């Protein structure tokens, strides 16, 4: 079943949930701040990402600056997975993952377009 990684406080996440609900889509909500994904789950998610790996990280967050990881290191899947595992707030959201493709909803229309085209 598809998974939606999101933060309920995020307006983009809320828009995506509204869209998927209106489409009667089946999906599992993953509130990643409450239940952070493991490093292996993150590596699996990363393998399905269709955008450049650094887009998965919220580099403007204080935790990113405190982490000591440089932007240049964000091309390494292991570095990114470890970073998100240690600082879940750094995971960009929302992310719709249908098991074949993972799409970051920045903007949410990216998820809307992917969902609509893959469910025609």
N, C-alpha and C positions, 0 to 999 in steps of 0.2 A: 504494500500500500504506500502511496506517496506520503512524503513527510514535509511538513512546513516548519522550518526552524525560525522561531520568532520571539520577539519580546512584546508582550501584550501592551506595554506602555508606548510602543512605537506607532506613530500614525501610519507609516508605510505598511507595517505588519497588520494593523487594523483594516486598512484598505484591501489588503490581499485576502484576509479572512472573509471579509464581506463579499468580495468577488467570487471566491471559491464556494462559499456557502450559497450564493445566488445561482451558481452553476450546478448545485447539488453534487459537488465533487466530494469524493471520499478521500480523506487524508488524515494523517496523525499529526497532532500538534506537538511540537517539541519546544518547550519553553527552556531554551538552552541555558538561561541564567539560573534556573532552579535545578535543572538536571543537565549539567554540562556533558557533551559527547566525549567519549574516550578518544585517545590519540588514534587508535585503529579506526574508529568510526569517522573521525575527521579525515584521515588519509583516504578512506573509501569515498567520502563526499568530494574531496579534492579531485579525485580521479575522474569524476563526472562533471566537473566544473567546465563550462565552455567560455569562460572569460579569463583574462590574465589573473594568475594566482594572487598578486598583490591586492586585487580588488576585494578579496575576501576579508581583509583586515581594515579595521577602523583606525587609521594612523593618527587621527586627531585626538584620540583619547589619551588622558594622562598616563594610564597604565602602559600604553605603547611606548611612550617616552621613558618611563621608568624601567621598562623591560631590558633595555640595553641592546635590543635587536635593531639593526639598521634596515632602512628601506631596501637596500640592495640584497639583503638576505631573504626577502619575502618571495623570492622565486624558488626557494627550496621547500618542497612539500613537508618535509620533516620539521623544519624550523617553524613553518606556519602552524602545523598541527600541534606542536609542543607549546607554541605561544598561545594559541586559543585555549588549549587545555589548561594552561596556567592562569590565563586571563580571559575568561569566557566573554566578557564585555566587549572584547576586540572583534568578535565575529560580526561581520556585516550581516544585516538582516533587512527583510526576510529572505529566506532561501527556500525555494520549492525544489524538492528532489523526488523525482518519480522512479528512481532506481536505475535509470538510463542516463538522464541528464539532470544536472543541478543548475538552477538559474537563480541569480541574485536579483531581488526585486528593487533595484535602484536604477531607474524608477520602477514602481510596481507594475507598470505597463509591460515591462520585460517578461514578468511572470504571466500576465494576462495574455500576451501574444503567444508565448510558448504553449500555455495550457490550451488556448483556443485552437492552435494549429495541430497540436498532438491529440486532440479529442474530437476531431471532425467526424 
